[in-house]
Amino acid sequence: MNKKELAAKLAKKAGLSQVKAMECVNALFDANTGSGIIAMELDAGNKVVVPGFGTFSSKNRAARIGTNPATGAKITIAAKSYVRFKPGKTLRERIEG
């Protein structure tokens, strides 16, 4: 399912117009412009918890030494931040069957 299909299903389920549904989806998920609620909270270092669905959070990975598999040479891998999603119990149990 892509963003357009998500907005269409949201519009049908909530009785919204397609335009309003797309505005809602963009308000939550838009990461390109940085105006999405989830992206803004993660930028600020906060977690976004949706009970029963899951938790979005950002984590930091420290710099480390790695090995170039082609040459075997040691390389330094820079520290970075990344996004993590941990599914909630309800979603996890539903998917597991």
C-alpha positions as CSV (number, residue, x, y, z in Angstrom):
1,M,0.0,0.0,0.0
2,N,1.4,3.4,-0.9
3,K,0.5,6.8,0.6
4,K,-2.3,7.5,-2.0
5,E,-3.9,4.2,-1.3
6,L,-3.6,4.8,2.5
7,A,-5.3,8.2,2.1
8,A,-8.1,6.6,0.0
9,K,-8.8,4.0,2.7
10,L,-8.7,6.6,5.4
11,A,-11.2,8.8,3.5
12,K,-13.6,5.9,3.1
13,K,-13.3,4.7,6.6
14,A,-13.6,8.2,8.3
15,G,-16.0,9.7,5.8
16,L,-13.5,12.4,4.7
17,S,-12.7,13.8,1.3
18,Q,-9.7,12.4,-0.5
19,V,-8.0,15.8,-0.1
20,K,-8.6,16.0,3.7
21,A,-7.4,12.4,4.1
22,M,-4.2,13.1,2.3
23,E,-3.7,16.2,4.5
24,C,-4.0,14.0,7.6
25,V,-1.6,11.4,6.2
26,N,0.9,14.1,5.3
27,A,0.5,15.7,8.7
28,L,1.6,12.5,10.4
29,F,4.1,11.0,8.1
30,D,5.7,13.7,5.9
31,A,9.5,13.4,6.3
32,N,10.5,15.2,3.1
33,T,9.6,18.7,4.3
34,G,10.2,17.9,7.9
35,S,6.6,18.9,8.8
36,G,5.3,15.5,9.6
37,I,4.5,15.1,13.3
38,I,6.4,11.8,13.7
39,A,9.5,13.2,11.9
40,M,9.5,16.4,14.0
41,E,9.2,14.4,17.3
42,L,12.0,12.1,16.3
43,D,14.2,15.1,15.3
44,A,13.6,16.5,18.8
45,G,14.7,13.2,20.3
46,N,11.3,12.2,21.5
47,K,9.5,8.8,21.1
48,V,6.1,8.5,19.4
49,V,4.0,5.8,21.1
50,V,0.8,4.6,19.6
51,P,-0.7,2.1,22.1
52,G,-1.5,-1.3,20.4
53,F,0.4,-0.3,17.2
54,G,4.0,0.5,18.2
55,T,6.7,2.9,19.1
56,F,8.8,5.1,16.8
57,S,12.1,6.1,18.3
58,S,15.5,7.3,17.3
59,K,18.7,5.5,18.4
60,N,22.4,6.4,18.2
61,R,25.0,4.0,16.9
62,A,28.6,4.7,18.1
63,A,31.5,4.9,15.6
64,R,33.2,1.6,15.2
65,I,36.0,-0.2,13.2
66,G,34.9,-2.4,10.4
67,T,36.6,-4.4,7.6
68,N,36.3,-3.8,3.9
69,P,35.2,-7.2,2.6
70,A,36.9,-6.7,-0.8
71,T,40.3,-5.7,0.5
72,G,40.3,-6.8,4.2
73,A,41.5,-3.3,5.2
74,K,40.3,-1.8,8.4
75,I,37.9,1.2,8.0
76,T,36.2,3.5,10.4
77,I,32.4,3.5,10.3
78,A,31.1,6.9,11.4
79,A,28.6,7.3,14.3
80,K,25.0,7.8,13.2
81,S,21.4,8.1,14.3
82,Y,18.7,5.9,12.9
83,V,15.0,5.4,13.3
84,R,13.6,2.3,15.1
85,F,10.1,1.0,15.1
86,K,9.0,-1.5,17.7
87,P,5.6,-3.1,17.1
88,G,3.1,-3.1,20.0
89,K,1.8,-6.2,21.5
90,T,-1.6,-6.1,19.8
91,L,-0.1,-5.6,16.3
92,R,2.6,-8.2,16.9
93,E,0.1,-10.8,18.1
94,R,-2.2,-10.1,15.2
95,I,0.5,-10.6,12.6
96,E,1.9,-13.7,14.3
97,G,-1.6,-15.2,14.0
